[in-house]
Amino acid sequence: MNTLLIRRIILVLHVTGIVVMAGTTMIDCLTFNTFWTLADADQRRATGLIPLMARYGTFIRSGAITIILTGIVLLVLDKQVLWSRLWFKIKMILVAALILNGLLIGNRQGHRLRDAVITHADDFLQHTTAIRENMNRFYPVQLTLFFLIILISMLRSDR
């Protein structure tokens, strides 16, 4: 197989990882909003979404691993020329922000929410106000970062 074909296959896997991560984040956001809609009406009914929400992390992590591994392969195939490109440096800063936001805000708040729902099953609304506010900021930031990363990748100036 020639290098161009291999590069295109790796690029497809890379984009697939991004789609999995961004799509799962969007579904997680929609489920989170549904959770609060249900919780405001009937707390017990809302708790049924917690196990589903806990599973999204597996998809996000698998997408992240795919992106990282294929990104390294693409960098090697391009003989590290990408490092000299301004658009690539900006993209890497956005990717770092995406990962840090996901780990430090999204993941932590998700665990705190699940713990609060389990610990305070009958009155978790009182114990989750701050979590709800943090997550209402987290999702728009995370989805905006995905959008910017994809936009920069599509508009890159080295074509």
C-alpha positions in Angstrom: 0.0 0.0 0.0 1.2 3.5 -0.7 1.7 6.1 2.0 -1.2 8.3 0.6 -3.7 5.5 1.1 -2.5 4.7 4.6 -2.6 8.4 5.5 -6.2 8.7 4.2 -7.3 5.6 6.2 -5.6 7.0 9.4 -7.3 10.4 8.7 -10.7 8.7 8.4 -10.1 7.0 11.8 -9.0 10.3 13.2 -12.2 12.1 12.1 -14.2 9.1 13.3 -12.7 9.6 16.8 -13.7 13.3 16.7 -17.2 12.5 15.6 -17.6 9.9 18.4 -16.4 12.3 21.0 -18.3 15.3 19.8 -21.5 13.3 19.2 -21.3 11.6 22.6 -20.8 15.0 24.2 -23.9 16.4 22.4 -26.0 13.3 23.5 -24.6 13.7 27.0 -25.7 17.3 27.0 -29.2 16.4 25.8 -29.5 13.6 28.4 -28.3 16.0 31.1 -31.0 18.5 30.2 -33.6 15.8 30.1 -32.4 14.6 33.5 -33.1 18.1 35.0 -36.4 18.4 33.2 -37.5 15.2 34.8 -35.9 16.0 38.1 -37.8 19.2 38.4 -41.1 17.3 37.9 -40.3 14.0 39.6 -36.9 13.3 41.2 -37.3 9.5 41.3 -38.1 9.3 37.6 -34.9 11.3 36.7 -32.6 8.9 38.5 -33.3 6.3 35.8 -31.0 8.3 33.5 -28.0 8.2 35.8 -26.8 4.7 34.6 -27.1 5.8 31.0 -25.2 9.0 31.6 -22.4 7.1 33.4 -21.8 5.0 30.2 -21.0 8.0 27.9 -17.5 8.3 29.3 -16.5 5.0 27.7 -17.4 6.4 24.2 -15.6 9.7 24.9 -12.5 7.9 26.1 -12.4 5.5 23.2 -12.8 8.5 20.8 -10.0 10.3 22.6 -7.7 7.3 22.4 -8.4 7.0 18.7 -7.7 10.7 18.1 -4.5 10.6 20.0 -3.1 7.4 18.4 -4.1 8.4 14.9 -2.9 12.0 15.5 0.6 10.6 16.4 0.6 8.4 13.3 -0.4 11.4 11.1 2.3 13.5 12.6 4.9 10.8 11.9 3.6 10.4 8.3 3.8 14.1 7.7 7.4 14.0 9.1 6.4 16.5 11.8 5.9 19.3 9.3 2.6 20.1 11.0 4.4 21.4 14.1 5.6 24.4 12.1 2.0 25.5 11.1 0.3 28.1 13.1 -3.2 26.6 12.6 -1.9 23.3 14.0 -0.5 25.0 17.1 -3.8 26.8 17.7 -5.6 23.5 17.2 -3.4 21.8 19.8 -4.1 24.5 22.3 -7.8 24.0 21.7 -7.4 20.2 22.0 -5.6 20.7 25.3 -8.4 23.0 26.6 -10.9 20.4 25.5 -9.2 17.6 27.4 -8.6 19.7 30.5 -12.2 21.0 30.5 -13.5 17.4 30.1 -11.3 16.0 32.8 -11.4 18.8 35.3 -14.9 20.0 34.9 -17.1 17.5 33.1 -15.8 14.3 34.5 -15.6 15.6 38.1 -19.0 17.2 38.0 -20.5 14.0 36.5 -19.1 11.9 39.3 -20.3 14.4 41.9 -23.8 14.4 40.4 -24.0 10.6 40.4 -22.6 10.5 44.0 -25.1 13.1 45.2 -28.1 11.3 43.5 -27.1 8.0 45.2 -26.3 9.6 48.6 -29.3 11.9 48.7 -31.8 9.9 46.7 -34.9 11.6 48.1 -33.8 15.2 48.0 -30.8 15.4 45.6 -32.0 18.6 44.1 -30.9 20.6 47.1 -27.4 19.1 46.9 -26.8 19.5 43.2 -27.5 23.1 42.5 -23.8 24.0 42.0 -23.2 20.9 39.9 -26.1 21.9 37.6 -24.7 25.4 37.2 -21.2 24.1 36.4 -22.5 21.6 33.9 -24.7 24.3 32.2 -21.4 26.2 31.6 -19.4 23.1 30.7 -21.4 21.8 27.8 -21.5 25.0 25.7 -17.7 25.5 26.3 -17.0 21.9 25.3 -19.2 21.9 22.2 -17.7 25.3 21.1 -14.2 23.8 21.5 -15.2 20.9 19.3 -16.6 23.3 16.7 -13.5 25.4 16.7 -11.2 22.4 16.4 -13.2 21.1 13.4 -13.4 24.5 11.8 -9.6 25.1 12.1 -8.9 21.7 10.7 -11.2 22.3 7.7 -9.9 25.9 7.0 -6.2 25.2 7.5 -4.0 27.3 5.4 -1.5 24.7 4.1 -3.6 23.2 1.4 
